[in-house]
Structures are given as C-alpha cells and as structure tokens.
Amino acid sequence: MVVLSACGSKSQEDVVSALNEKVAEMKGYKANAKMTLQMGEDPQVYNVEVWHKNPDFYRVNLKNPKRDQSQMILRNKEGVFVLTPALNKSFKFQSEWPKNSSQAYLYESLVKDVMEDKGAVFKATDKYYVFETKTRYQNNKMLPYQVITFKKDLTPVSVKVQDPDKNTLVSVQFTKVKFDASFDKNAFDMKRNMTSAQLELPVMGEVKGKNKDKAFTVKHPTAKIDGAQLLDEEELATGSGKRVVLTYGGEQTYTLVEEKAAYEETALASTRMNGEPVDLGFTIGAMTDHSVSWTFEGVDFMLASKDLSKDEMLMVARSVSGTEVK
C-alpha cells in the first residue's frame, strides 16, 4: 500500500519511490483524458480513453469529436493492433509498444519517464508533485521535454510535451482515473472492440458510399526541410479514384503519396504491418526505417525517403494535417 504522509515535505526520492511502488502493486486502471495538439495552425482536441490490465493488455481509444474520427490501439496476447473503425480496417504489428517509447496518456509510462531521467527537476506545491523530465521518444529531437504533474495521492493530473524551446505542443489533461479497475473477459478482444466502436459511428453507411466516389483535397506538408522543395505533383487515375504523388527534391528528397482509403467489406483478418506504431498526434501511423504511412479523414498517406532521418519524416508527416500550401 502506497502512503505518503501529509505532514512534512517529501523529497524527490520519496515521491519517485512511491510512484514506482504504486505501479508495481496496481493490477490495472481505467483513465479518461483530453489531449490537445498544437502542431498545426488550429489546435486539435481528442478524447482519450485508456484501459490497462497488468501486465501487457492495453486499449487506447482516441476520438476527435469535431471530425467524427476515432482510432484504437489494442495490445492483447495476439499482438498489437491499430483499428480504424470507420474503414473497418485493422493492422497488426510485431511490436513492443508501448514499452519502447514515452506515451503521454499512459500512467506507467509517465512513471518510467520520471524514474529513468536522473536529471529530472522536481517541485512540490501545496497540491501537486511536478516533474520536468526528458522524453523517451525514439526520435525525440522534436519533443524532447515534458512536464508531468501528479496529485499528492499519485494520480496523474496533466502532461505537457514540449519542443526544444519549451513550447508545449502536446498537452494531456486527465479527467478521471480509476486504479485497480476490473475488466470483462473479452475487454481487449480485437473483433469485439471493432464491432462496438462501429456501433458508435453514426455515418457508417455514408462512409461506404462516399469512400468510393468522393474526391479528396490534396494536402501539402507545412514543415520546411532544408534542401527539399516540391518538384512535381502528379495525379494518376486508379480504380477507386485518384492517386496523387508529390515529389520533393534537392539536397534531400522524399515522396508523399495520397489516395482515397478503401472501406474493407470484411475485417476477419488484420493486415500485417512492418515497423512500429507511431503517434502522429492526429492519428496513429506505421513507421519503418525509410517510410511513414497513415490514414486520416478517409485518405491513405505514405511518405518515403532514403535521405530524411526518422525525426525529419515524423516532422513532415505531422505537418501534413495542416493547412494546404500551394
């Protein structure tokens, strides 16, 4: 049982030890949070619902109410899945997610960030414990810092993920946390979660029809990569509509392909994905050494480059949700 006495100020070591003990003892939890992204011109707000059952089961549901968009990350005994209910699609990864990187909405990940940063800055206020730590993102040049706030009972309050200039680009505000929550036997089953998520979509019939014929607006990355400029924009006809290929050249080259996403009539088998699931902020993508692919607002995107680093590819990919640039 983790207890921090109310009398007297607690040292950083006391709080870190108590956090570690709480994670070691808990059987799981349910949490709700609001995540705000400042990566484009307009802030995007997502509702995040997290279920975690020790040791390795996860269900993270991300919803953007304004865009009627949702995605889900599942980890169960069969592997790691990313579900896109509106398209009836599921992708399966051979991945160690979420252990291999910081995750701003997972409690045990925040505690690990605190524990592993020996240079973390600690402050105790009347109500809170506040840690300033480095992140553990695999490519953390864009988002190297974070400020994590806990209540005195060690429940998470907020996380601010910051760029190198300490500007907050991602903020997570926890609204409800229940430790040692109980779960149904099939709570982390992929097919059950896909079905239940689709029942919440009010426009499933429309999605099927619209996806076949509706044109999409081409999006251009707003991020500036030194030595790369748009050389060519080619539109190709496909059986399902059009495919647009943007070619960026110069000292650093990359290609961005955009195509209307197809609705899967059956979702009995998950598509196997190489690489790792990666959080682009507005959606979950798949990253390999030389590419990032994702689906957003009914459009499939694939960015490929042998010149850009993973960090640069992520920067470009995250900026594609921004305002169109001609």
Summary of the structure (lengths in Angstrom):
residues: 326
radius of gyration: 20.7
end to end distance: 58.7
largest distance: 70.6
contacts: 1001
relative contact order: 0.16
helix: 18%
strand: 41%
